[in-house]
Amino acid sequence: MRIDLFGPFGLTVTEILMTDSFLQLYLPSKNILYEWNSPEVAFTGLINDGFRYEMSDEGDAYILLAYKTDEQNPDVVARYFFDRTYLLNRSMRFYKDGSEVLRTEFDDFNGRIPQRTRVSISNGMIMDITLREPEFDSDIPDEYFRTIEPGDKQIKSFQEIFKHFAPAR
């Protein structure tokens, strides 16, 4: 998935690219490219060979639980919540060492596509994303989803971006 965020006058504020287990966030105004290679999180799908899956029920949702196949860590690493009526993915929660580190919630579905998404990170940062005038089934060239080229950009770990949002102590 590729997300481009535009500011006034159509200037690109941020480019985000998510591929299988790779996430890039580019800030053109600062010429900084944040990268996160995370084989334990599948950004583009649910099934990952490194996980064992179980289904469960909770209230009005079906839950797909993902556990690492590594026997040393029996904790759940992800929970995917689906509503019982349409089987739409309503929420995803990711865990590290037994604590929730990332939550994504989906709402206001237009068919199968959420119009509103809320991303909550354990450091307290919350990002609300609203789709306006989305286009579906349009032709998109394959090169659009290639990784963002490093070029002369300053490369930083994706975790560095969270330091900007950390509460003052």
Number of C-alpha atoms within 10 A of each C-alpha: 12 15 11 12 11 12 9 7 6 8 11 15 15 16 17 19 20 19 17 16 16 17 20 20 22 24 15 14 10 10 14 16 24 21 21 15 14 12 12 15 19 15 16 12 10 15 12 16 9 13 19 14 16 11 11 10 12 8 8 11 18 19 22 18 18 22 19 19 13 11 8 7 12 12 16 20 22 25 20 20 23 19 15 14 9 9 12 19 20 18 19 18 19 20 16 12 11 12 12 16 16 18 19 18 17 18 16 13 13 10 9 11 15 18 17 16 19 16 17 18 17 12 13 11 13 15 11 11 13 13 11 8 7 9 8 7 5 6 7 8 7 7 7 11 13 11 15 16 9 13 9 9 15 12 14 15 12 16 11 11 13 11 10 9 12 11 9 5 3
